[in-house]
Amino acid sequence: MAVADKSCRFALHKARTLGAKFIFGEEAGCMKELCYEGSKVIGVNTRDGKTHSAEMTVLACGGWTPVLLPELDGLCEATAGSVILFKIPRESPLWDRLGPKQFPTWMWNMRNGPEGGVYGFPRDENGWFKVGYRGTKYTNPLRQGDGNERSTPVTRWSPAKKDGDAPTGGKLTSFPQKAHQYTDTFDNHYVVDRVPHKQGLMVATGGSGHAFKYLPSVGNWVVDIMEGVDMDRPAVKAWRWRFSGEEEPFNSIMEGTGGSRALQNIRLLGKVSLQSNPTAKL
């Protein structure tokens, strides 16, 4: 069974052993803005006042990428699915029954919109049994400094903020459920390409809910695209910067605060007892 957080830690370890440098922290590790020399992007400025220069800057910031780069409007947007975690006691008969030796990774009706999109995993070594629902992916549209609304991630680690500075209020920053963050494109494909009219800037984003499986190999593709290697491959063509055509999009995005999936329009529940409604269903 693949474990996302451990996989990311291992990737961090591998990158460090190859000489990559990482900068963490709420100030030192937080991008404030792109740094320009004329019209060319030459790096990023961080909240601690430092500039980090680069010949090529790659924005790969998950759901924050469309917020940081308004040029992605209409191409991708931050969304969130629902996740529930059950704690299985070691002494429970469910410990073995839901363990990885007897219980599979599963999914149900993944292509059936709001009436499907349920998935789950065996319990982990600490007893956490995860069930997810992505039939409806919720958005958090906030009006940004340029006057446009963009969905902004809501996480326990980085409370939702407008333009990275002004708090949006307690309703969303104290989000009671766990949310699985996505970056959806209108056609469900990655965006890995140079940003038009911005020399020195690339994006690697738009995983659309299936990015994790690419973890062992996506870096090679990003480097190839950066260096212009084998650009006629089908995947590279599918991941180019693009615009929605007349065909119906796979994912509806940029619906704003008027959309039915906006968290502002969703009644959020606090703690719920499973015994209160044992027949509840989606």
C-alpha positions in Angstrom: 0.0 0.0 0.0 1.4 3.4 -0.9 1.5 6.0 1.9 1.6 9.6 0.5 3.3 11.3 3.4 6.1 8.7 3.7 6.5 8.8 -0.1 7.0 12.6 0.0 9.5 12.3 2.8 11.4 9.7 0.8 11.4 12.0 -2.2 12.7 14.8 0.0 15.5 12.5 1.2 16.4 11.4 -2.3 16.5 15.0 -3.6 18.7 16.1 -0.7 21.2 13.3 -1.4 21.4 14.5 -5.0 22.2 18.1 -3.8 18.9 19.8 -3.9 18.4 22.5 -1.3 15.2 23.1 0.6 14.0 26.2 2.5 11.2 25.7 5.0 9.3 27.9 7.4 6.3 30.3 7.5 8.5 33.2 6.5 11.6 31.9 4.9 9.8 29.1 3.0 6.7 31.1 1.9 6.7 32.7 -1.6 5.5 36.3 -1.5 5.8 37.1 -5.2 7.7 36.5 -8.4 10.8 38.5 -9.0 11.2 40.2 -12.3 14.0 41.8 -14.3 12.0 43.7 -16.9 9.6 41.2 -18.3 11.7 38.1 -17.3 11.1 36.1 -14.2 14.4 35.7 -12.4 13.2 34.0 -9.2 10.9 34.5 -6.2 10.7 36.8 -3.2 9.9 35.2 0.1 8.1 36.6 3.1 11.4 37.0 5.1 12.5 39.7 2.5 15.0 37.5 0.6 15.2 36.9 -3.1 16.0 33.5 -4.5 17.3 33.8 -8.0 16.9 31.1 -10.7 17.5 30.8 -14.5 14.2 29.0 -14.6 11.5 29.3 -11.9 9.0 26.4 -11.7 5.7 26.9 -9.9 4.6 23.6 -8.5 2.6 24.7 -5.5 -0.4 22.4 -5.7 -3.7 24.2 -5.2 -1.9 27.5 -4.5 -0.5 27.6 -8.0 -3.7 29.1 -9.7 -3.8 31.7 -6.8 -0.2 32.7 -7.3 -0.4 32.8 -11.1 -3.7 34.5 -12.4 -2.8 33.5 -16.0 -4.1 30.0 -15.0 -7.7 31.4 -14.8 -9.9 29.1 -16.8 -7.3 26.4 -17.0 -7.1 25.1 -13.5 -8.4 25.7 -10.0 -8.0 24.5 -6.4 -10.7 22.1 -5.3 -11.2 19.8 -2.3 -12.7 16.4 -1.8 -14.0 15.0 1.5 -12.0 12.6 3.7 -13.1 10.7 6.8 -10.7 8.7 9.1 -11.9 6.0 11.4 -9.6 5.0 14.3 -9.6 1.2 14.6 -8.6 -0.1 18.0 -5.9 -2.8 17.9 -8.0 -5.1 20.1 -11.0 -4.8 17.7 -11.8 -7.7 15.3 -11.7 -5.0 12.5 -8.0 -4.6 13.0 -7.2 -7.8 11.1 -10.3 -7.6 8.9 -9.4 -4.1 7.6 -5.6 -4.7 7.5 -3.6 -4.6 4.3 -3.3 -8.4 4.2 -7.0 -8.9 4.0 -8.5 -5.7 2.8 -7.9 -4.1 -0.6 -7.5 -0.5 -1.8 -10.9 0.1 -3.4 -13.0 2.5 -5.4 -16.7 2.8 -6.4 -18.4 4.6 -9.3 -15.4 7.0 -9.8 -16.9 8.4 -13.0 -20.5 8.8 -11.8 -20.3 12.4 -10.5 -22.0 13.3 -7.2 -23.6 9.9 -6.9 -20.2 8.1 -6.9 -16.6 8.9 -6.5 -16.0 6.9 -3.2 -12.7 5.2 -2.5 -10.7 3.9 0.4 -7.6 2.1 1.7 -6.8 -0.6 4.3 -6.1 0.7 7.8 -2.5 1.8 8.4 -0.1 0.6 11.1 -1.6 3.2 13.5 -5.1 2.0 12.9 -6.4 4.8 10.7 -8.9 3.6 8.1 -9.4 6.2 5.4 -12.5 6.7 3.2 -12.7 9.5 0.7 -15.4 11.0 -1.5 -14.5 13.0 -4.6 -17.8 12.9 -6.4 -18.2 16.5 -5.6 -15.1 18.6 -5.3 -15.7 21.8 -3.3 -14.2 25.2 -3.9 -13.3 28.2 -1.8 -13.7 31.3 -4.0 -12.1 34.4 -2.6 -11.9 37.8 -4.2 -8.2 38.5 -5.0 -6.3 41.8 -5.3 -7.1 42.1 -9.0 -10.8 41.9 -8.3 -11.3 38.3 -9.6 -12.4 35.4 -7.6 -10.1 32.4 -7.3 -10.6 29.2 -5.3 -8.1 29.2 -2.4 -6.9 26.1 -0.5 -8.2 25.5 3.0 -5.8 23.3 5.0 -4.9 22.8 8.7 -1.4 23.9 8.0 -2.1 27.0 6.0 -5.4 28.8 6.9 -7.2 30.2 3.9 -6.1 33.8 3.3 -6.8 36.4 0.7 -3.7 37.3 -1.3 -1.7 35.5 1.4 -2.2 38.4 4.0 -5.8 39.2 5.0 -7.6 36.4 7.0 -10.9 35.4 5.5 -12.6 34.7 8.8 -13.3 31.8 11.1 -16.0 30.0 9.0 -13.5 28.5 6.6 -10.2 28.8 8.5 -11.6 26.6 11.2 -12.7 24.0 8.7 -14.2 21.1 10.7 -13.7 18.2 8.3 -10.6 17.0 6.6 -10.3 18.1 3.0 -8.3 16.4 0.3 -6.8 19.2 -1.8 -6.7 18.9 -5.6 -5.8 21.2 -8.5 -8.3 20.4 -11.3 -7.9 21.3 -14.9 -10.9 21.6 -17.2 -9.8 18.5 -19.1 -8.3 16.5 -16.2 -4.7 16.6 -17.6 -1.6 18.1 -16.1 -0.2 21.5 -17.0 3.5 21.2 -17.4 4.8 23.9 -19.7 6.4 27.3 -19.9 4.1 30.2 -19.1 3.2 32.2 -22.3 4.7 35.7 -22.4 6.7 35.1 -19.1 10.3 34.3 -19.9 11.9 32.2 -17.2 8.7 30.7 -15.7 7.2 27.3 -15.9 4.3 25.5 -14.1 4.0 21.9 -13.1 0.4 21.6 -11.8 -3.1 20.4 -12.5 -2.8 16.8 -11.1 -6.7 16.6 -11.1 -6.8 14.0 -8.5 -4.5 11.4 -10.1 -1.1 13.1 -9.6 0.3 10.9 -6.8 0.8 7.9 -9.1 3.2 10.0 -11.1 5.5 10.6 -8.1 8.3 8.2 -9.2 8.5 9.6 -12.7 7.0 13.0 -13.2 10.3 14.8 -12.4 11.9 13.3 -15.5 9.0 14.7 -17.6 9.3 18.1 -16.1 13.0 18.2 -16.9 12.5 17.0 -20.4 9.9 19.7 -21.1 12.1 22.3 -19.5 14.9 21.3 -21.8 12.7 20.7 -24.9 13.4 17.0 -25.2 11.0 14.8 -27.2 8.2 17.3 -27.2 6.1 15.3 -29.7 5.2 12.6 -27.1 1.4 12.4 -26.5 1.6 13.2 -22.8 3.8 16.2 -23.4 1.3 17.5 -25.9 -1.6 16.9 -23.5 0.1 18.8 -20.7 0.8 21.9 -22.8 -0.6 25.3 -21.9 -4.1 25.4 -23.4 -7.6 26.9 -23.4 -11.0 25.3 -23.2 -12.6 24.8 -26.6 -16.2 24.2 -27.5 -16.2 20.6 -26.2 -17.8 20.0 -22.8 -15.1 20.2 -20.1 -14.3 17.2 -18.0 -14.3 19.4 -14.9 -16.3 22.5 -14.4 -14.1 25.2 -12.9 -14.1 29.0 -12.1 -17.8 28.9 -11.0 -17.1 31.4 -8.2 -19.2 32.1 -5.1 -22.3 31.6 -7.1 -21.5 27.9 -7.8 -23.1 25.1 -6.0 -19.8 23.6 -4.9 -18.5 26.8 -3.2 -17.9 26.2 0.5 -19.7 29.4 1.3 -22.9 27.7 0.0 -22.4 24.4 1.8 -23.8 23.6 5.2 -20.9 22.4 7.2 -21.4 19.8 10.0 -19.4 19.6 13.2 -18.9 16.3 15.0 -21.5 13.7 14.1 -22.2 10.5 15.9 -22.4 7.5 13.7 -25.1 6.1 15.9 -27.3 9.1 15.3 -28.3 8.0 11.8 -27.0 4.5 11.1 -28.8 4.4 7.7 -27.2 7.6 6.3 -25.9 7.4 2.8 -24.5 9.7 0.1 
